[in-house]
């Protein structure tokens, strides 16, 4: 069991580091300031039906709990609901709410159903074109709610929920945010699987009208099957809803921290701390009472994962230290900053007494002029600090210059290249 947990957390580390390397939204760190939480269905649209439950009520309860947890932990984050009571909201209006408020993330909460009563598990969807016949049927089911709207053809650009071609064309939307959406969706499913011991059916792509007009990373989370007896009991239960909301909340914390540029080891440590505080969050933030049996069960999970998390953090910190040393090696950097100290129409020997107050002088030629600089700085800030020191010597007019692949470029160009990941 301990080996399995360690492997799970190592996999979690790879999740933290694998996405974002190619995604343009992650090349520059930014703060997730606004999140829109969408409780599926509502009003005269009950959604899926269990033996004694309706999807719309479960979605709303989990959505509100998720919002409470985020707001309690991140008071500065603007949490917006597409609905906070039992009302019907058109799909395109849900997307409009997110766009109007310039949301950084859109989360739509749903529950699943199937003719096969034994079907169970969670799954998280992103807007995309890779889907199976089963996914197409699910798209038809979720999107068929537009038929309740009188003006649905106008609102959804003539979309026909029963047309495979319409689904393919609609799937081309949201491509700009696909990798970020997959990134967050993967974190959600990882939380369900490793922390909540749920069966994860994975991250999937399909055409979902609630997301096709959103202009930010967006996911639709299926919390479980109401047609499955045990999952319906779980999703009707207040503690079950709280634990489910907490899993999505922890995924949000991981995603937000990653977007802000935190190191993976810091994110893992923070997530572990949040998981250890689950009892108090459920009781104090969500005002849900936990019985002693449930509390003891949670404590056993925490104790079982402590050592594994510590090992993963230790491994990750060592990896981060190695990468930092590698990064500091000028040979591994395409962009470098130096401090130019002088220039001459004639070549100056590098061991000349002229350079007695500085070390490791670098020579390069521009046209017919020989130029001399010092330093191999990987950031402009380091070069500026070096410039201050150099100016205290005889080179009081020294200034910062930049190089890309050994060729002189402007400092502005160098900063642009770094922003593009060319460092």
C-alpha positions in Angstrom: 0.0 0.0 0.0 2.8 2.4 0.9 4.6 1.6 -2.4 1.4 2.3 -4.3 0.9 5.7 -2.6 4.5 6.7 -3.3 4.0 5.8 -7.0 0.8 7.7 -7.0 2.4 10.8 -5.7 5.3 10.5 -8.1 2.7 10.3 -10.9 1.1 13.4 -9.4 4.5 15.2 -9.6 4.7 14.3 -13.3 1.2 15.8 -13.7 2.4 19.0 -12.1 5.3 19.3 -14.4 4.2 17.8 -17.7 1.5 20.2 -18.7 2.4 23.9 -18.9 5.7 23.2 -20.7 4.0 23.8 -24.1 0.9 25.7 -23.0 1.2 29.4 -23.8 -1.0 30.4 -20.8 1.7 29.0 -18.5 4.8 30.5 -20.2 4.1 33.7 -18.2 3.0 33.3 -14.6 -0.4 34.9 -13.8 -2.8 34.9 -10.9 -6.1 33.1 -11.0 -8.3 35.9 -9.8 -11.9 35.0 -10.9 -13.5 31.6 -11.0 -17.0 30.8 -12.3 -18.7 27.7 -10.8 -21.7 26.4 -12.8 -24.2 24.1 -11.1 -25.7 22.1 -13.9 -29.4 22.0 -14.8 -31.9 23.7 -12.5 -35.5 24.8 -12.4 -37.7 22.9 -14.8 -34.7 20.9 -15.9 -33.9 18.3 -13.3 -31.0 16.6 -15.1 -30.3 13.0 -14.4 -32.6 11.1 -12.0 -31.5 8.6 -9.4 -33.9 6.4 -7.4 -34.5 9.3 -4.9 -32.4 12.2 -6.2 -32.2 14.8 -8.9 -29.0 15.9 -10.5 -29.9 19.6 -10.3 -30.0 19.5 -6.4 -26.7 17.6 -6.1 -24.9 19.9 -8.5 -26.0 23.0 -6.7 -25.1 21.6 -3.3 -21.6 20.6 -4.4 -21.1 23.9 -6.3 -21.9 26.0 -3.3 -19.6 24.0 -1.1 -16.8 24.3 -3.6 -17.3 28.1 -3.7 -17.2 28.3 0.1 -14.0 26.4 0.4 -12.3 28.6 -2.3 -13.5 31.8 -0.7 -12.4 30.8 2.8 -8.9 29.9 1.6 -8.5 32.6 -1.0 -10.5 35.6 0.2 -9.2 37.7 -2.7 -10.5 35.3 -5.4 -13.8 36.4 -6.9 -16.1 33.4 -6.8 -19.1 33.7 -9.1 -22.0 31.2 -9.5 -24.1 30.8 -12.6 -26.9 29.9 -10.2 -27.1 29.8 -6.4 -30.7 28.5 -6.2 -33.0 26.2 -8.1 -33.6 28.1 -11.3 -33.2 27.3 -15.0 -30.3 29.1 -16.7 -29.7 28.8 -20.5 -26.4 27.2 -21.5 -25.2 30.2 -23.5 -26.1 32.5 -20.6 -23.8 30.4 -18.3 -20.9 31.0 -20.7 -21.8 34.7 -21.0 -21.6 35.0 -17.2 -18.0 33.7 -17.3 -17.0 35.8 -20.2 -18.6 39.0 -18.9 -16.7 38.6 -15.6 -13.4 37.8 -17.4 -13.1 34.5 -15.5 -9.8 32.7 -15.4 -11.4 29.3 -14.9 -14.9 27.8 -15.6 -16.0 24.7 -13.7 -19.3 23.1 -14.5 -20.6 20.6 -12.0 -22.8 17.6 -13.1 -23.8 14.1 -12.2 -24.0 11.1 -14.6 -26.4 8.3 -15.4 -26.4 5.2 -17.5 -28.8 2.4 -18.5 -26.3 0.0 -17.0 -26.9 0.4 -13.3 -23.5 -0.9 -12.5 -21.7 1.9 -14.2 -19.8 4.0 -11.7 -17.0 6.5 -11.3 -16.0 10.1 -11.9 -14.9 11.7 -15.2 -14.0 15.2 -16.2 -14.6 16.6 -19.7 -12.9 19.3 -21.7 -14.2 20.8 -25.0 -12.5 18.9 -27.8 -12.9 16.7 -30.9 -11.4 13.4 -29.5 -14.4 11.4 -28.5 -15.9 7.9 -28.7 -19.4 6.9 -29.7 -20.3 6.8 -26.0 -19.0 10.3 -25.5 -21.1 11.4 -28.5 -24.2 10.0 -26.7 -23.3 11.8 -23.5 -22.9 15.0 -25.5 -26.3 14.6 -27.0 -27.8 14.1 -23.5 -26.1 17.1 -21.9 -26.7 19.4 -24.9 -30.3 18.3 -25.5 -31.3 20.7 -22.7 -31.1 23.5 -25.3 -34.3 22.1 -26.8 -36.0 23.6 -23.8 -35.1 27.0 -25.1 -37.4 28.6 -27.6 -34.6 30.4 -29.5 -31.9 27.7 -29.3 -31.1 27.8 -33.0 -30.2 31.5 -32.8 -28.3 31.1 -29.5 -26.2 28.2 -30.7 -25.5 29.1 -34.3 -27.8 26.5 -35.7 -26.3 23.7 -33.7 -28.2 20.4 -33.9 -27.5 18.1 -30.8 -28.3 15.0 -32.9 -25.9 15.8 -35.7 -22.4 14.3 -35.6 -21.1 17.0 -38.0 -22.4 19.7 -35.7 -20.5 18.1 -32.8 -17.2 18.0 -34.8 -17.5 21.6 -35.8 -18.3 22.8 -32.3 -15.4 20.7 -31.0 -13.0 23.1 -32.8 -13.9 25.9 -30.3 -11.9 26.2 -27.1 -8.7 24.8 -28.7 -6.8 27.8 -27.5 -7.4 26.8 -23.9 -7.3 23.0 -24.4 -4.0 22.2 -22.6 -4.9 24.3 -19.6 -8.3 22.7 -19.4 -6.7 19.2 -19.6 -4.2 20.3 -17.0 -6.9 21.2 -14.4 -9.1 18.3 -15.4 -6.2 15.9 -14.8 -5.7 17.3 -11.3 -9.4 16.9 -10.5 -9.4 13.2 -11.5 -6.1 12.6 -9.6 -7.7 14.0 -6.5 -10.8 11.8 -6.8 -8.7 8.7 -7.4 -5.9 9.1 -4.9 -7.5 11.2 -2.1 -11.2 10.1 -2.3 -10.6 6.5 -3.3 -13.1 7.0 -6.2 -13.0 5.1 -9.5 -11.7 7.6 -12.0 -12.8 7.1 -15.6 -10.3 9.7 -16.7 -10.2 13.0 -18.6 -12.2 13.0 -21.8 -13.0 15.3 -24.7 -16.4 16.0 -26.1 -18.6 18.8 -27.4 -20.4 20.6 -24.6 -22.4 23.7 -25.4 -22.0 25.1 -21.9 -18.3 25.5 -22.6 -18.1 26.2 -26.3 -18.3 30.0 -26.0 -16.2 30.4 -22.8 -13.0 32.3 -23.3 -11.0 30.7 -20.6 -9.9 27.2 -19.5 -13.1 25.2 -18.9 -14.1 21.8 -17.6 -17.3 19.8 -16.9 -17.0 17.4 -14.0 -19.3 14.3 -13.7 -19.3 13.6 -10.0 -20.6 10.0 -10.3 -23.6 8.0 -11.5 -27.0 8.6 -9.8 -28.1 5.4 -11.5 -25.6 3.5 -9.3 -27.0 2.8 -5.9 -23.8 3.3 -3.9 -22.7 6.5 -5.7 -26.2 8.0 -5.4 -26.0 7.4 -1.6 -22.5 9.1 -1.6 -23.7 12.1 -3.6 -26.8 12.6 -1.5 -24.9 12.6 1.7 -23.7 15.9 3.1 -20.3 14.5 4.0 -20.0 12.8 0.6 -20.8 16.1 -1.1 -18.3 17.9 1.1 -15.5 15.4 0.4 -16.3 15.7 -3.3 -16.2 19.5 -3.3 -12.9 19.4 -1.2 -11.3 17.2 -3.9 -12.1 19.8 -6.6 -11.0 22.5 -4.3 -7.6 20.9 -3.8 -7.2 20.5 -7.5 -8.0 24.2 -7.8 -5.3 25.1 -5.3 -2.8 23.0 -7.2 -3.8 24.6 -10.5 -3.7 28.2 -9.1 -0.3 27.7 -7.5 1.1 26.2 -10.7 -0.2 29.2 -12.7 1.5 31.5 -10.1 4.9 29.8 -10.6 5.2 27.8 -7.4 7.7 25.0 -7.3 6.1 21.5 -7.5 7.5 20.6 -4.0 5.7 23.6 -2.6 2.5 22.6 -4.2 2.7 19.0 -3.0 3.4 20.2 0.6 0.5 22.7 0.5 -1.9 20.1 -0.9 -0.9 17.6 1.8 -1.5 20.1 4.5 -5.0 20.9 3.1 -5.8 17.2 3.0 -4.8 16.8 6.6 -7.2 19.6 7.5 -10.1 18.1 5.7 -12.1 17.4 8.9 -11.8 21.0 10.2 -12.7 22.4 6.8 -15.8 20.3 6.5 -16.9 21.2 10.1 -15.8 24.8 10.3 -16.2 26.1 6.7 -19.0 24.0 5.4 -20.8 23.6 8.8 -21.2 19.8 8.3 -20.9 17.5 11.3 -18.6 14.4 11.0 -19.2 11.3 13.1 -16.4 9.7 14.9 -16.1 6.7 12.5 -15.8 9.0 9.5 -13.2 11.2 11.3 -11.1 8.2 12.3 -11.2 6.9 8.7 -9.9 10.2 7.5 -7.1 10.3 10.1 -5.9 6.8 8.9 -5.7 8.1 5.3 -3.6 11.0 6.5 -1.2 8.9 8.5 -0.8 6.4 5.7 0.3 9.2 3.2 2.6 11.2 5.5 5.8 9.3 4.9 5.1 8.9 1.2 4.5 12.7 0.7 7.7 13.5 2.6 9.6 11.2 0.3 8.1 12.7 -2.8 8.8 16.3 -1.6 12.5 15.3 -0.8 12.9 13.8 -4.3 11.3 16.8 -5.9 13.4 19.3 -4.0 16.5 17.5 -5.1 15.4 17.6 -8.7 14.6 21.3 -8.4 18.1 22.0 -6.9 19.7 20.0 -9.8 17.7 22.0 -12.4 18.6 25.3 -10.8 22.3 24.4 -10.9 21.9 23.4 -14.5 20.1 26.6 -15.3 22.8 28.6 -13.7 25.4 27.1 -16.1 25.8 29.6 -18.9 26.5 26.8 -21.3 22.9 25.7 -21.0 21.4 29.2 -21.6 20.6 30.6 -25.0 20.1 34.1 -23.6 22.8 35.7 -21.5 23.3 39.2 -20.1 26.8 40.7 -19.7 28.2 44.1 -18.6 30.1 45.9 -21.4 33.1 47.8 -20.0 34.9 49.2 -23.0 35.4 49.0 -26.8 38.3 49.7 -29.1 39.2 49.9 -32.8 42.3 47.8 -31.8 42.3 44.4 -30.2 43.1 44.6 -26.4 44.8 41.5 -24.9 42.6 39.9 -22.3 45.4 39.9 -19.8 46.0 43.6 -20.2 46.5 45.7 -17.0 43.5 47.7 -18.3 41.3 44.8 -17.1 43.1 44.3 -13.7 40.0 45.3 -11.7 37.6 42.8 -13.4 37.6 39.1 -14.0 36.8 36.8 -16.9 36.7 39.4 -19.7 34.7 38.4 -22.8 35.6 39.8 -26.2 33.3 40.1 -29.2 33.5 42.0 -32.4 30.8 44.3 -33.9 31.8 45.5 -37.4 35.4 46.7 -37.1 35.1 47.4 -33.4 36.3 45.1 -30.6 34.1 45.2 -27.6 34.7 43.8 -24.1 32.3 42.6 -21.4 32.2 40.7 -18.2 29.8 38.3 -16.6 27.6 35.4 -17.7 24.3 36.4 -16.1 21.1 34.4 -16.8 18.8 37.3 -15.7 18.9 41.0 -16.3 18.6 41.6 -12.6 21.9 39.8 -12.0 23.6 41.8 -14.7 22.4 45.1 -13.2 23.9 44.1 -9.8 27.1 43.2 -11.6 27.0 46.6 -13.4 26.8 48.4 -10.1 30.0 46.7 -8.8 31.8 47.2 -12.1 31.0 50.9 -12.1 32.8 51.2 -8.8 36.1 50.4 -10.7 37.6 52.5 -13.5 34.7 51.4 -15.8 32.2 53.9 -14.4 30.2 54.0 -17.6 29.7 50.2 -17.9 26.3 49.1 -19.2 24.2 45.9 -19.6 24.2 44.1 -23.0 22.4 40.9 -24.0 23.3 37.9 -26.2 21.3 35.2 -27.9 23.1 32.0 -29.0 26.3 34.0 -28.8 25.1 36.9 -30.9 24.5 40.4 -29.6 20.8 41.4 -29.3 19.0 44.2 -27.6 18.0 43.8 -23.9 14.3 44.2 -25.0 14.7 41.4 -27.5 16.4 39.2 -24.9 13.5 39.7 -22.5 11.0 38.8 -25.3 13.0 35.6 -26.0 13.0 34.6 -22.3 9.2 35.2 -22.2 8.9 32.8 -25.1 10.8 30.1 -23.1 14.1 30.5 -25.0 16.1 30.8 -21.8 
